Amino acid sequence: MKISIDVDFSRVRKDLEVTKEKAYHTLKNAVIRDTDPYVPFSNLENHTHLRETPDIGDNAKEKKQVIYDTDYAQRVYKGTGMNFDKSRHPKATAKWFEKSKKANIKKWIKSVEDVFRNGK
């Protein structure tokens, strides 16, 4: 006896793609929220603060990135010649993503797992 079964996975693929986009969005928002305390704050007048500039990117290239988009962001991130004022921002540091990742990676993984498990 021969049995033939056709399975259409297009709906599963579509649902998985939607869930994946939710997971990206959830993760990016968590990274921005949890990294914010580590991002240095400028005391200069008329100066865009790095903390106000994260861009989660809407185009395909930046979909998985959080970008701090100022002329000086890279220099501050590397910490070259920087002395961070911690009086108003005690966790401010160079390489703020690495510090935040070390403190929050388990929470971030759980938030993505929750999206795939529960759609939330």
KEKE-3310 file (N, C-alpha, C; in steps of 0.2 Angstrom, whole numbers, plus 5000, padded with zeros to 4 digits):
npx = (5004:5003:5005:5002:5007:5004:5011:5009:5019:5018:5010:5016:5029:5026:5020:5031:5040:5034:5034:5048:5051:5044:5052:5065:5061:5057:5070:5078:5072:5074:5088:5091:5084:5090:5103:5104:5108:5121:5127:5136:5133:5132:5138:5138:5131:5118:5121:5119:5114:5121:5113:5101:5100:5099:5095:5084:5084:5076:5078:5083:5097:5100:5092:5094:5102:5107:5110:5120:5119:5129:5141:5152:5151:5158:5171:5168:5163:5174:5181:5192:5203:5194:5185:5173:5160:5153:5144:5131:5127:5130:5134:5140:5150:5164:5162:5149:5139:5145:5146:5133:5128:5134:5128:5115:5112:5106:5093:5089:5089:5079:5068:5067:5065:5053:5045:5045:5039:5027:5022:5023)
npy = (4994:5011:5027:5044:5060:5077:5092:5108:5121:5134:5143:5141:5145:5159:5163:5161:5170:5182:5181:5181:5194:5201:5196:5202:5215:5216:5212:5223:5234:5230:5230:5244:5250:5243:5246:5260:5266:5264:5272:5286:5303:5319:5335:5346:5361:5363:5351:5335:5322:5306:5296:5300:5296:5283:5272:5261:5257:5255:5250:5236:5233:5238:5231:5222:5230:5242:5258:5271:5287:5299:5311:5309:5297:5285:5288:5291:5278:5270:5276:5284:5294:5299:5305:5300:5308:5303:5308:5312:5301:5287:5274:5276:5273:5268:5257:5253:5244:5231:5231:5232:5220:5210:5212:5209:5199:5186:5190:5196:5185:5177:5185:5185:5171:5170:5177:5168:5157:5161:5171:5184)
npz = (5000:4996:5001:4999:5003:5003:5009:5014:5018:5018:5025:5038:5036:5033:5046:5054:5049:5052:5066:5068:5065:5075:5085:5082:5084:5097:5103:5099:5105:5119:5120:5117:5128:5139:5138:5138:5151:5151:5141:5137:5143:5137:5142:5135:5128:5116:5110:5103:5112:5114:5120:5115:5102:5097:5083:5077:5064:5048:5036:5026:5028:5040:5049:5059:5068:5080:5080:5084:5080:5077:5074:5082:5089:5087:5092:5105:5109:5108:5118:5117:5124:5133:5148:5157:5165:5179:5188:5186:5178:5182:5177:5165:5151:5140:5126:5128:5124:5126:5140:5143:5137:5144:5156:5153:5144:5147:5150:5138:5129:5134:5132:5118:5116:5123:5113:5103:5109:5114:5106:5111)
capx = (5000:5007:5002:5006:5004:5007:5011:5010:5022:5019:5007:5020:5034:5024:5019:5038:5043:5031:5037:5055:5051:5043:5058:5070:5059:5058:5077:5081:5070:5077:5095:5091:5082:5095:5110:5104:5111:5129:5128:5138:5129:5136:5136:5139:5125:5117:5124:5115:5116:5121:5107:5095:5101:5099:5091:5084:5085:5070:5080:5085:5104:5101:5086:5097:5107:5105:5115:5120:5121:5132:5148:5157:5149:5163:5176:5166:5162:5180:5183:5199:5204:5188:5184:5166:5157:5148:5140:5123:5126:5135:5136:5142:5157:5165:5160:5143:5135:5148:5144:5126:5127:5137:5123:5108:5111:5101:5086:5087:5088:5073:5063:5066:5062:5046:5041:5044:5035:5020:5020:5023)
capy = (5000:5017:5033:5050:5066:5084:5096:5115:5124:5141:5147:5140:5150:5166:5164:5161:5176:5187:5180:5183:5201:5203:5195:5207:5222:5215:5212:5229:5238:5228:5232:5251:5251:5241:5249:5267:5268:5264:5277:5293:5309:5325:5341:5352:5364:5362:5345:5329:5317:5299:5293:5302:5295:5276:5271:5254:5255:5252:5247:5229:5232:5240:5228:5219:5234:5248:5263:5278:5291:5306:5312:5308:5291:5280:5290:5290:5271:5267:5279:5287:5301:5301:5304:5300:5311:5298:5311:5311:5295:5282:5268:5278:5270:5267:5251:5252:5238:5226:5231:5230:5213:5206:5212:5208:5194:5181:5193:5197:5178:5175:5189:5182:5165:5171:5179:5162:5152:5164:5177:5191)
capz = (5000:4995:5003:4996:5007:5001:5015:5012:5024:5016:5031:5043:5034:5034:5053:5057:5047:5057:5073:5068:5065:5082:5090:5081:5086:5104:5105:5098:5110:5125:5119:5118:5135:5144:5136:5139:5157:5150:5136:5140:5142:5136:5146:5131:5126:5109:5108:5103:5117:5111:5122:5111:5095:5094:5078:5076:5057:5045:5030:5027:5030:5047:5052:5065:5071:5084:5077:5088:5074:5078:5071:5087:5092:5087:5096:5112:5110:5109:5124:5116:5127:5137:5155:5158:5171:5182:5193:5184:5174:5185:5173:5158:5150:5133:5124:5132:5122:5129:5147:5144:5135:5150:5162:5151:5139:5148:5149:5131:5126:5137:5129:5111:5117:5124:5107:5099:5112:5116:5102:5115)
cpx = (5004:5002:5006:5002:5008:5006:5013:5012:5022:5016:5012:5026:5032:5023:5026:5041:5040:5033:5044:5055:5049:5049:5063:5068:5059:5065:5080:5079:5073:5084:5095:5089:5087:5102:5110:5108:5119:5131:5130:5133:5133:5133:5137:5132:5124:5120:5119:5118:5116:5115:5101:5095:5100:5093:5090:5083:5079:5072:5083:5092:5104:5095:5088:5102:5103:5111:5114:5123:5123:5139:5153:5156:5154:5169:5174:5165:5169:5183:5190:5199:5198:5188:5177:5164:5151:5143:5132:5122:5131:5138:5139:5149:5158:5163:5154:5139:5138:5146:5137:5124:5129:5131:5116:5107:5106:5094:5084:5086:5081:5067:5062:5063:5055:5042:5040:5039:5028:5018:5020:5030)
cpy = (5006:5023:5039:5056:5072:5088:5103:5119:5132:5146:5147:5145:5157:5168:5165:5167:5182:5187:5182:5190:5204:5202:5200:5214:5221:5216:5219:5234:5237:5231:5240:5253:5249:5244:5256:5269:5268:5269:5283:5298:5315:5331:5347:5355:5363:5356:5339:5324:5310:5295:5294:5299:5288:5275:5264:5252:5252:5249:5240:5228:5233:5236:5225:5223:5240:5253:5269:5283:5298:5306:5309:5301:5286:5282:5289:5282:5268:5270:5282:5294:5303:5300:5305:5303:5306:5301:5311:5305:5290:5276:5270:5276:5269:5259:5249:5246:5232:5225:5229:5223:5209:5206:5209:5202:5189:5184:5194:5190:5176:5179:5187:5175:5165:5173:5172:5157:5155:5169:5184:5193)
cpz = (5000:4997:5001:5000:5005:5007:5012:5018:5023:5022:5037:5042:5035:5042:5056:5055:5051:5064:5073:5068:5071:5086:5089:5084:5094:5107:5105:5103:5117:5125:5121:5125:5140:5143:5138:5145:5156:5145:5139:5139:5142:5140:5142:5129:5119:5106:5108:5107:5113:5114:5118:5104:5093:5089:5077:5068:5054:5038:5031:5030:5037:5051:5059:5069:5075:5082:5081:5082:5075:5075:5076:5091:5093:5092:5103:5114:5112:5115:5123:5119:5131:5144:5156:5165:5173:5187:5192:5180:5177:5182:5166:5157:5142:5132:5128:5130:5126:5136:5148:5142:5141:5155:5160:5146:5140:5148:5142:5127:5128:5133:5122:5112:5119:5118:5103:5102:5113:5111:5105:5115)
residu = (MET:LYS:ILE:SER:ILE:ASP:VAL:ASP:PHE:SER:ARG:VAL:ARG:LYS:ASP:LEU:GLU:VAL:THR:LYS:GLU:LYS:ALA:TYR:HIS:THR:LEU:LYS:ASN:ALA:VAL:ILE:ARG:ASP:THR:ASP:PRO:TYR:VAL:PRO:PHE:SER:ASN:LEU:GLU:ASN:HIS:THR:HIS:LEU:ARG:GLU:THR:PRO:ASP:ILE:GLY:ASP:ASN:ALA:LYS:GLU:LYS:LYS:GLN:VAL:ILE:TYR:ASP:THR:ASP:TYR:ALA:GLN:ARG:VAL:TYR:LYS:GLY:THR:GLY:MET:ASN:PHE:ASP:LYS:SER:ARG:HIS:PRO:LYS:ALA:THR:ALA:LYS:TRP:PHE:GLU:LYS:SER:LYS:LYS:ALA:ASN:ILE:LYS:LYS:TRP:ILE:LYS:SER:VAL:GLU:ASP:VAL:PHE:ARG:ASN:GLY:LYS)
# end
